[in-house]
């Protein structure tokens, strides 16, 4: 099957895949761009899971203030190298995570931090278990894995604090 350069370019722009990876995914999906994007996302997530054990000692502290100064977030997201921490993809992830925290008020980073006596569901109080506010079809955990796969490094949320007036 002949794959056009325009299709390869569209796929590359959306997921940051290499030319040959984009072409191969398009060939496997019969030229369907959406199916090719799904294939590459799953491939990236699988690669990110394999890198999950690597040390993450670099990263960013992201701040976000919302609602005319009524809600604020300070968030630490770690990655493996300072090079990746300076990329627009990583900075964008940090910003989107801070907005998620401001909007959804999680208390814990992961569900495994929730105490046994907690009555609320992990989807309500654990950041990585929540549905992503910009795309409710995926979880925050899936978003992190997708970006980690694109960056080629392990990415972890270390900690966050959410401030709201009157709370």
N, C-alpha and C positions, 0 to 999 in steps of 0.2 A: 504494500500500500504506500502510495506517495503522500507524504505529509508536507503541507505548505510551511514555508518559513514564518508566515504570519501566525499560524497556530502555535508553532514552537515558541515564538516570541511572546504570545499571550500567556502561555503556560509558565514560561520563565519569569515574566513580570509578576505573576500572582503568587508563586511559591518560592522564587529564587533558586530554582533548580538549574543545573548545568544543561547545556544544549543537548548532549546525548541522552541525559536522563529524561528531559522533556520529550525528545523525539521517541524514545523507547516507550514511555508511558502513553503517548498518543497512538503509537502502533498497537500496543496491547489493548487500548480502549477502542480501537477501530476508528480513530480520528475524533472521538467525542471529547471535547475539552473538559467538561465537568467530570467525567469518569477518570480522565488523565490526572486532573487535580486531586481527586480523591485517592488515586493510587499513590501519587507522590506524597501526599500528606500522611498516609498510613506508613509509607516507607520511611519518611522522616521521623514519625513518632516511634517507630520500631528502633531506628538508629539512636534516637534520644534515650529510649529506655535502656539500651545497652550501655550508654555513657553515664547512667545514673549513679554509678559508684565513684566516679571521679571527684577529686577535691574541687571545691568552689571557694576560692579565697579572694577573688576579685569581684567587681560588680559596681553597683550604684546605690546611693541613697536618693530616693525620689520623694519630692514633696508635692502635695496637691492641696489647693484650697478651693472649696466649692460653696455655692450658696451665698455669695456676697460676704465671705469670711465667716460663715456660721459653722462650716465643717472643714476639718483639715486632716491630712494623712501624712505620716512619715513612714516610708517603706524601705527596707533593705532587701535587694535582690542580688544574688551572687551568681557568678559564672566562673569559668576556669582562667580566663586571661583578660588583661586590661584592654587588649585590642578589641575583643568582642564587646566589652562593656561600653566602648565608645561608638559602637555602630548604631545606626538609626533604628534598626530592628529591635535591638536590646532596649534602647531608650524608649521606643514606642511601647514595648511590652511593659516596662516599668510604669510608664504613664497610665496605660490602660488598667493595670492592676491597682494603681492608686485610686483611679476613678471607680473601680469595682468596689473597693473597700469603702470609699466615701458613700456610695449609693446603697450598698447592701449590708453594711455594719457587721461583718463577720467578727468573731471573737478569737478564733484559733486559725492557724495556718492550715493544718491538716486534721483530718478526722481522728487520727490516732492520738492527738493531744487532748481530745475531749474526755473529761472525767466520767467515770461509770455512772455517777448519780445525775448526770445532765439529762433533762427531759426533752430538750429541743433536738431536732434532726440535724445531722451533719450538713445537709444542704442549706440549712438556715444559718449555722454558726461557724462552719469550717470553710475558709476561703477557697481552697482547691476543690471542694465538693460542690460549690455553687455553680449554677448555670451562668455563663458569661453574659453580661448585660448587653453587649453589642451583637451577640449571636447566641440566642438561647438554645440553639441546637447542639452546642458544645459546652463542656464544663471548663472551668478555669484551669483545671489540671490538663485538659486536652490542649488548651491554648498554649500553655507553657511548653508542653511536649512538642507542639507544632513549631514554635519559635526555636526551641532547642535543636530540633532536627534541622531546621533551616540554617542555624548558626554553626552547627557541628560541635556544640559543647553542651556540657551539663549545665542546667540552669535551675536554681533553687530560690525559693522565697525564704529568707532567713527570719525576718520578724517585721511587724508593723505595729503602729499605734494610730488609732483614730480618735480625733478630738471633735466634740460637738458642743456648742454653747448650751449650757444648762444641764449637761450630763456629767 
